[in-house]
């Protein structure tokens, strides 16, 4: 094969790879085939919809292919605005998938375990009965999806839990302490897993699994806002790790 032929073959292969990459990109519901993303990204960032759309860029939702239509409905394959917006309702409409009372069930389509725990909380009961309870967006936002940190959870809780309103004013600081403990517990478990890295089906491996299960339960119970239950799960995790440390090296 001549140098010219080899160059032509390489060029064709590169073109093929480029086309395949575009197809894979489109399969994730990104800008190429999703008309919601394509049109909204052309709106100025100074507009509400434009700003929210731009905030979606780089978010965990974008990385997992969760586009506008997954939460707001609509037809992402339609090119015409009227057809694309078919089924999209204003957030103030009780029938909307993003109406504040509907947000938990909308998020629950993907986050089922968290939604189930949330439905067991007093917060959910307040939301359903009076409309004054928090929902997913209250803590996590909608587009970027933030995760609360110990240094900002207290300020969020204080919106309702304060002396003026008289609703368990001690909760913000307790929540901050429990969230900090939850994060430190995860770091400790990760460190112990790397330290011991036990073989499968050994006593140490079972203890690691038990500890990880307790930590997962504690994380889920955060959405139930049962702070005492969270600390109870973390205590079980620490018990497993203490037993792990005391086991013989070959177990």
C-alpha positions in Angstrom: 0.0 0.0 0.0 1.4 3.4 -1.0 1.9 6.3 1.4 -1.0 8.1 -0.3 -3.3 5.1 0.2 -2.4 4.7 3.8 -3.1 8.4 4.4 -6.6 8.0 2.7 -7.4 4.9 4.9 -6.4 6.8 8.0 -8.5 9.7 7.0 -11.5 7.5 6.4 -11.1 5.8 9.8 -10.9 9.1 11.6 -14.1 10.2 9.8 -15.8 7.0 10.9 -14.7 7.4 14.5 -15.9 11.0 14.5 -19.4 10.0 13.1 -19.6 7.3 15.8 -18.7 9.7 18.5 -21.4 12.1 17.3 -23.9 9.2 17.4 -22.9 8.3 21.0 -23.1 12.0 22.0 -26.6 12.2 20.6 -27.7 9.0 22.3 -27.1 10.6 25.6 -29.7 13.2 24.8 -27.2 16.1 24.4 -27.3 19.1 22.2 -27.1 17.3 18.8 -30.6 15.7 18.8 -32.3 17.1 21.8 -34.3 20.2 20.6 -34.8 21.4 24.2 -31.1 21.6 24.9 -30.4 23.0 21.4 -32.9 25.8 21.6 -32.6 26.8 25.2 -28.8 27.1 25.0 -29.3 29.8 22.4 -31.2 31.9 24.9 -29.3 34.7 26.6 -27.9 33.9 30.0 -29.6 37.0 31.3 -33.0 35.4 30.8 -34.4 33.0 33.5 -34.8 30.0 31.2 -31.4 30.8 29.5 -29.6 31.0 32.9 -31.2 27.8 34.1 -30.3 26.0 30.9 -26.7 27.2 31.1 -26.5 26.1 34.7 -27.3 22.6 33.6 -24.0 22.4 31.7 -21.4 20.4 33.6 -24.0 19.2 36.1 -24.4 15.6 37.2 -27.7 15.6 35.3 -26.0 16.5 32.1 -23.3 13.9 32.6 -26.0 11.2 33.0 -28.0 12.4 30.1 -30.9 13.8 32.1 -32.2 16.5 29.8 -35.0 19.1 30.2 -37.8 16.7 29.0 -37.0 14.2 31.7 -38.4 16.5 34.4 -40.5 19.1 32.5 -42.1 16.8 29.8 -42.3 18.0 26.2 -41.0 16.4 23.0 -37.3 16.7 22.6 -37.4 15.4 19.0 -39.7 18.2 17.7 -38.2 21.1 15.9 -41.2 23.4 16.2 -41.5 25.3 19.5 -45.3 24.6 19.9 -44.8 20.9 19.3 -41.7 20.7 21.4 -43.5 22.3 24.4 -46.5 20.0 24.1 -47.3 18.7 27.7 -45.0 21.3 29.4 -46.9 23.1 32.1 -45.9 26.2 34.2 -44.4 25.3 37.6 -47.3 27.0 39.3 -49.8 24.6 37.8 -50.6 21.8 40.2 -50.7 19.4 37.2 -47.1 20.2 36.3 -44.3 17.7 37.0 -42.3 20.5 38.6 -45.1 21.9 40.7 -43.5 22.1 44.2 -45.6 19.3 45.6 -44.9 17.1 42.6 -41.1 17.6 42.6 -40.4 14.7 45.1 -42.2 12.2 42.9 -40.6 13.6 39.8 -37.1 13.3 41.3 -38.1 9.9 42.6 -38.3 8.5 39.1 -34.5 8.2 39.3 -33.9 8.6 43.0 -36.3 5.9 44.2 -34.7 5.0 47.5 -34.2 8.6 48.6 -37.8 9.4 47.6 -39.1 6.5 49.7 -37.2 7.6 52.7 -38.4 11.2 52.2 -42.0 10.1 52.1 -41.5 8.8 55.7 -40.4 12.1 57.0 -42.3 14.8 58.9 -41.1 17.2 56.2 -43.0 15.3 53.5 -46.1 15.2 55.7 -45.9 19.0 56.1 -45.4 19.5 52.4 -48.4 17.3 51.6 -50.8 18.7 54.2 -49.9 22.4 54.3 -47.6 23.0 51.4 -45.0 24.5 53.7 -42.5 21.7 54.0 -39.3 21.5 52.0 -38.8 19.4 48.9 -35.8 18.2 46.9 -35.0 21.6 45.3 -35.0 23.2 48.7 -31.8 21.4 49.6 -30.3 20.4 46.3 -31.3 23.0 43.7 -32.7 21.9 40.4 -30.2 22.1 37.5 -26.7 21.8 39.0 -27.9 19.7 41.9 -25.8 20.8 44.9 -25.0 18.5 47.8 -25.2 20.1 51.3 -22.0 20.5 53.3 -21.7 20.7 57.1 -20.9 24.4 56.9 -24.1 25.3 55.0 -26.7 22.8 56.2 -27.3 24.8 59.5 -28.1 28.0 57.6 -30.6 26.2 55.5 -32.3 24.4 58.4 -32.5 27.8 60.3 -35.0 29.1 57.8 -37.6 27.1 59.7 -35.9 25.8 62.8 -35.2 28.9 64.8 -36.2 30.7 68.1 -38.6 33.1 66.3 -40.7 30.3 64.8 -40.1 28.0 67.8 -39.7 24.9 65.7 -37.0 22.8 67.3 -34.4 25.5 67.2 -31.6 23.1 68.2 -32.0 21.1 64.9 -29.7 23.2 62.7 -26.6 22.6 64.9 -27.5 19.0 65.4 -27.9 18.5 61.7 -24.5 20.1 61.1 -22.9 17.8 63.6 -24.5 14.7 62.2 -23.7 15.5 58.6 -20.1 16.1 59.6 -20.1 12.7 61.3 -21.6 11.1 58.3 -18.8 12.5 56.0 -16.0 11.6 58.4 -17.5 8.1 58.7 -17.4 7.6 54.9 -13.7 8.8 54.9 -12.9 6.3 57.7 -14.6 3.4 55.9 -12.8 4.2 52.7 -9.5 4.4 54.5 -10.1 1.0 56.3 -11.1 -0.6 53.0 -7.8 0.4 51.4 -5.9 -0.6 54.6 -7.3 -4.1 54.9 -8.4 -4.9 51.3 -9.5 -8.4 52.5 -10.0 -11.3 50.2 -13.6 -12.2 49.2 -15.6 -14.5 51.5 -13.4 -13.9 54.5 -14.5 -12.6 57.9 -12.9 -9.2 57.2 -14.6 -8.9 53.9 -18.0 -9.5 55.6 -17.2 -6.9 58.2 -16.4 -4.4 55.4 -19.7 -5.2 53.7 -21.6 -4.8 57.0 -19.9 -1.4 57.6 -20.7 -0.2 54.1 -24.3 -1.4 54.5 -24.7 0.6 57.7 -23.2 3.7 56.1 -25.6 3.4 53.2 -28.5 3.1 55.5 -27.4 6.2 57.4 -27.1 8.1 54.1 -30.6 7.1 53.1 -32.0 8.0 56.5 -30.7 11.6 56.0 -33.6 12.0 53.6 -35.9 10.9 56.4 -34.3 13.5 58.6 -34.1 11.1 61.5 -30.9 12.3 63.0 -30.9 9.8 65.9 -31.4 6.9 63.5 -28.5 8.1 61.4 -26.2 8.1 64.4 -27.4 4.7 65.3 -26.5 3.3 61.8 -23.1 5.0 62.1 -22.5 3.4 65.5 -23.2 0.0 63.9 -20.6 0.9 61.2 -18.0 1.8 63.8 -18.7 -1.5 65.7 -18.0 -3.4 62.5 -14.8 -1.5 61.9 -13.6 -2.1 65.5 -14.2 -5.8 65.1 -12.3 -5.6 61.8 -9.3 -4.0 63.5 -9.2 -6.7 66.2 -9.5 -9.7 63.8 -6.4 -11.8 63.1 -4.5 -10.7 59.9 -5.3 -13.9 58.0 -9.0 -13.9 58.6 
